[in-house]
Amino acid sequence: MADAINASSKPHVIVNCLTPGVCKSDFFRESTGVGRLVVGLVYLLIARSSEVGSRTLVAAGAGGEETHGKYMADSHVARYVEVDESSKEGKH
């Protein structure tokens, strides 16, 4: 998408991709049993607050041209691994 926007003669729009990471929230509030235990363990070990996760959203929205076409994590442009669909089994 970023390449298509670069080739366009229309006003420049910054397009980036991001992840806020695993954030603690009430999304799983109705979980029970093992599911509640697993979510609780994940939250305890690796989750960040929603406030901290939202900082990446703000950074992406406020990012300048240096973020165009980039992947953002932890409020910074981050390295990512491209998936080559043609290399998957059964694809030619």
Biotite code that builds the C-alpha atoms (Angstrom):
import biotite.structure as struc

atoms = struc.array([
    struc.Atom([0.000, 0.000, 0.000], chain_id="A", res_id=1, res_name="MET", atom_name="CA", element="C"),
    struc.Atom([2.825, 2.384, 0.837], chain_id="A", res_id=2, res_name="ALA", atom_name="CA", element="C"),
    struc.Atom([4.328, 1.865, -2.649], chain_id="A", res_id=3, res_name="ASP", atom_name="CA", element="C"),
    struc.Atom([0.991, 2.665, -4.319], chain_id="A", res_id=4, res_name="ALA", atom_name="CA", element="C"),
    struc.Atom([0.682, 5.869, -2.312], chain_id="A", res_id=5, res_name="ILE", atom_name="CA", element="C"),
    struc.Atom([4.264, 6.850, -3.190], chain_id="A", res_id=6, res_name="ASN", atom_name="CA", element="C"),
    struc.Atom([3.464, 6.443, -6.899], chain_id="A", res_id=7, res_name="ALA", atom_name="CA", element="C"),
    struc.Atom([0.260, 8.493, -6.636], chain_id="A", res_id=8, res_name="SER", atom_name="CA", element="C"),
    struc.Atom([0.088, 12.172, -7.521], chain_id="A", res_id=9, res_name="SER", atom_name="CA", element="C"),
    struc.Atom([-2.450, 12.756, -4.746], chain_id="A", res_id=10, res_name="LYS", atom_name="CA", element="C"),
    struc.Atom([-1.498, 14.395, -1.427], chain_id="A", res_id=11, res_name="PRO", atom_name="CA", element="C"),
    struc.Atom([0.896, 12.264, 0.595], chain_id="A", res_id=12, res_name="HIS", atom_name="CA", element="C"),
    struc.Atom([-0.638, 10.049, 3.265], chain_id="A", res_id=13, res_name="VAL", atom_name="CA", element="C"),
    struc.Atom([1.507, 8.179, 5.773], chain_id="A", res_id=14, res_name="ILE", atom_name="CA", element="C"),
    struc.Atom([0.674, 4.484, 6.021], chain_id="A", res_id=15, res_name="VAL", atom_name="CA", element="C"),
    struc.Atom([2.251, 2.306, 8.679], chain_id="A", res_id=16, res_name="ASN", atom_name="CA", element="C"),
    struc.Atom([1.504, -0.946, 10.483], chain_id="A", res_id=17, res_name="CYS", atom_name="CA", element="C"),
    struc.Atom([1.690, -1.392, 14.229], chain_id="A", res_id=18, res_name="LEU", atom_name="CA", element="C"),
    struc.Atom([1.103, -3.602, 17.203], chain_id="A", res_id=19, res_name="THR", atom_name="CA", element="C"),
    struc.Atom([0.475, -2.341, 20.720], chain_id="A", res_id=20, res_name="PRO", atom_name="CA", element="C"),
    struc.Atom([1.516, -5.737, 22.100], chain_id="A", res_id=21, res_name="GLY", atom_name="CA", element="C"),
    struc.Atom([-0.431, -7.766, 24.658], chain_id="A", res_id=22, res_name="VAL", atom_name="CA", element="C"),
    struc.Atom([-2.365, -5.305, 26.810], chain_id="A", res_id=23, res_name="CYS", atom_name="CA", element="C"),
    struc.Atom([-4.264, -5.915, 30.026], chain_id="A", res_id=24, res_name="LYS", atom_name="CA", element="C"),
    struc.Atom([-7.952, -5.191, 29.560], chain_id="A", res_id=25, res_name="SER", atom_name="CA", element="C"),
    struc.Atom([-11.414, -6.486, 30.424], chain_id="A", res_id=26, res_name="ASP", atom_name="CA", element="C"),
    struc.Atom([-11.678, -8.235, 27.055], chain_id="A", res_id=27, res_name="PHE", atom_name="CA", element="C"),
    struc.Atom([-11.621, -11.690, 28.692], chain_id="A", res_id=28, res_name="PHE", atom_name="CA", element="C"),
    struc.Atom([-13.658, -10.723, 31.776], chain_id="A", res_id=29, res_name="ARG", atom_name="CA", element="C"),
    struc.Atom([-16.204, -13.472, 31.161], chain_id="A", res_id=30, res_name="GLU", atom_name="CA", element="C"),
    struc.Atom([-13.611, -16.238, 30.768], chain_id="A", res_id=31, res_name="SER", atom_name="CA", element="C"),
    struc.Atom([-13.924, -19.152, 33.173], chain_id="A", res_id=32, res_name="THR", atom_name="CA", element="C"),
    struc.Atom([-11.936, -22.179, 34.173], chain_id="A", res_id=33, res_name="GLY", atom_name="CA", element="C"),
    struc.Atom([-8.705, -22.924, 32.346], chain_id="A", res_id=34, res_name="VAL", atom_name="CA", element="C"),
    struc.Atom([-9.211, -20.006, 29.954], chain_id="A", res_id=35, res_name="GLY", atom_name="CA", element="C"),
    struc.Atom([-9.304, -17.551, 32.845], chain_id="A", res_id=36, res_name="ARG", atom_name="CA", element="C"),
    struc.Atom([-6.196, -19.137, 34.325], chain_id="A", res_id=37, res_name="LEU", atom_name="CA", element="C"),
    struc.Atom([-4.286, -18.934, 31.023], chain_id="A", res_id=38, res_name="VAL", atom_name="CA", element="C"),
    struc.Atom([-5.300, -15.312, 30.414], chain_id="A", res_id=39, res_name="VAL", atom_name="CA", element="C"),
    struc.Atom([-4.340, -14.415, 33.986], chain_id="A", res_id=40, res_name="GLY", atom_name="CA", element="C"),
    struc.Atom([-0.939, -16.058, 33.552], chain_id="A", res_id=41, res_name="LEU", atom_name="CA", element="C"),
    struc.Atom([-0.293, -14.299, 30.221], chain_id="A", res_id=42, res_name="VAL", atom_name="CA", element="C"),
    struc.Atom([-1.320, -10.969, 31.739], chain_id="A", res_id=43, res_name="TYR", atom_name="CA", element="C"),
    struc.Atom([0.982, -11.571, 34.704], chain_id="A", res_id=44, res_name="LEU", atom_name="CA", element="C"),
    struc.Atom([3.997, -12.569, 32.611], chain_id="A", res_id=45, res_name="LEU", atom_name="CA", element="C"),
    struc.Atom([3.965, -10.425, 29.483], chain_id="A", res_id=46, res_name="ILE", atom_name="CA", element="C"),
    struc.Atom([1.050, -7.990, 29.313], chain_id="A", res_id=47, res_name="ALA", atom_name="CA", element="C"),
    struc.Atom([1.435, -4.252, 29.587], chain_id="A", res_id=48, res_name="ARG", atom_name="CA", element="C"),
    struc.Atom([-1.186, -1.728, 30.620], chain_id="A", res_id=49, res_name="SER", atom_name="CA", element="C"),
    struc.Atom([-3.578, -0.412, 27.992], chain_id="A", res_id=50, res_name="SER", atom_name="CA", element="C"),
    struc.Atom([-2.061, 3.027, 28.531], chain_id="A", res_id=51, res_name="GLU", atom_name="CA", element="C"),
    struc.Atom([1.417, 1.799, 27.609], chain_id="A", res_id=52, res_name="VAL", atom_name="CA", element="C"),
    struc.Atom([0.060, -0.125, 24.604], chain_id="A", res_id=53, res_name="GLY", atom_name="CA", element="C"),
    struc.Atom([-1.813, 2.927, 23.376], chain_id="A", res_id=54, res_name="SER", atom_name="CA", element="C"),
    struc.Atom([1.428, 4.886, 23.131], chain_id="A", res_id=55, res_name="ARG", atom_name="CA", element="C"),
    struc.Atom([2.305, 2.915, 19.990], chain_id="A", res_id=56, res_name="THR", atom_name="CA", element="C"),
    struc.Atom([-1.038, 3.955, 18.455], chain_id="A", res_id=57, res_name="LEU", atom_name="CA", element="C"),
    struc.Atom([-0.293, 7.596, 19.221], chain_id="A", res_id=58, res_name="VAL", atom_name="CA", element="C"),
    struc.Atom([3.291, 7.290, 17.938], chain_id="A", res_id=59, res_name="ALA", atom_name="CA", element="C"),
    struc.Atom([2.042, 5.769, 14.672], chain_id="A", res_id=60, res_name="ALA", atom_name="CA", element="C"),
    struc.Atom([-0.584, 8.472, 14.239], chain_id="A", res_id=61, res_name="GLY", atom_name="CA", element="C"),
    struc.Atom([1.892, 11.256, 14.968], chain_id="A", res_id=62, res_name="ALA", atom_name="CA", element="C"),
    struc.Atom([4.745, 9.640, 13.053], chain_id="A", res_id=63, res_name="GLY", atom_name="CA", element="C"),
    struc.Atom([6.376, 11.524, 10.256], chain_id="A", res_id=64, res_name="GLY", atom_name="CA", element="C"),
    struc.Atom([7.528, 10.341, 6.871], chain_id="A", res_id=65, res_name="GLU", atom_name="CA", element="C"),
    struc.Atom([10.225, 8.181, 8.500], chain_id="A", res_id=66, res_name="GLU", atom_name="CA", element="C"),
    struc.Atom([7.413, 5.807, 9.579], chain_id="A", res_id=67, res_name="THR", atom_name="CA", element="C"),
    struc.Atom([5.801, 5.580, 6.120], chain_id="A", res_id=68, res_name="HIS", atom_name="CA", element="C"),
    struc.Atom([5.521, 1.966, 4.994], chain_id="A", res_id=69, res_name="GLY", atom_name="CA", element="C"),
    struc.Atom([7.152, 0.738, 8.215], chain_id="A", res_id=70, res_name="LYS", atom_name="CA", element="C"),
    struc.Atom([6.157, -1.597, 11.038], chain_id="A", res_id=71, res_name="TYR", atom_name="CA", element="C"),
    struc.Atom([5.969, -0.077, 14.518], chain_id="A", res_id=72, res_name="MET", atom_name="CA", element="C"),
    struc.Atom([6.200, -1.753, 17.901], chain_id="A", res_id=73, res_name="ALA", atom_name="CA", element="C"),
    struc.Atom([6.889, -0.212, 21.302], chain_id="A", res_id=74, res_name="ASP", atom_name="CA", element="C"),
    struc.Atom([6.372, 3.263, 19.804], chain_id="A", res_id=75, res_name="SER", atom_name="CA", element="C"),
    struc.Atom([9.311, 2.869, 17.403], chain_id="A", res_id=76, res_name="HIS", atom_name="CA", element="C"),
    struc.Atom([9.911, 1.663, 13.876], chain_id="A", res_id=77, res_name="VAL", atom_name="CA", element="C"),
    struc.Atom([10.752, -2.015, 14.311], chain_id="A", res_id=78, res_name="ALA", atom_name="CA", element="C"),
    struc.Atom([12.214, -4.783, 12.179], chain_id="A", res_id=79, res_name="ARG", atom_name="CA", element="C"),
    struc.Atom([9.751, -7.308, 10.820], chain_id="A", res_id=80, res_name="TYR", atom_name="CA", element="C"),
    struc.Atom([9.907, -10.548, 8.877], chain_id="A", res_id=81, res_name="VAL", atom_name="CA", element="C"),
    struc.Atom([8.240, -10.571, 5.478], chain_id="A", res_id=82, res_name="GLU", atom_name="CA", element="C"),
    struc.Atom([6.137, -13.585, 4.614], chain_id="A", res_id=83, res_name="VAL", atom_name="CA", element="C"),
    struc.Atom([6.720, -14.901, 1.122], chain_id="A", res_id=84, res_name="ASP", atom_name="CA", element="C"),
    struc.Atom([3.422, -16.475, 0.123], chain_id="A", res_id=85, res_name="GLU", atom_name="CA", element="C"),
    struc.Atom([4.984, -18.269, -2.853], chain_id="A", res_id=86, res_name="SER", atom_name="CA", element="C"),
    struc.Atom([7.264, -20.281, -0.574], chain_id="A", res_id=87, res_name="SER", atom_name="CA", element="C"),
    struc.Atom([4.413, -21.924, 1.319], chain_id="A", res_id=88, res_name="LYS", atom_name="CA", element="C"),
    struc.Atom([3.753, -25.569, 0.602], chain_id="A", res_id=89, res_name="GLU", atom_name="CA", element="C"),
    struc.Atom([1.362, -26.103, -2.301], chain_id="A", res_id=90, res_name="GLY", atom_name="CA", element="C"),
    struc.Atom([1.927, -22.656, -3.810], chain_id="A", res_id=91, res_name="LYS", atom_name="CA", element="C"),
    struc.Atom([3.814, -22.189, -7.077], chain_id="A", res_id=92, res_name="HIS", atom_name="CA", element="C"),
])
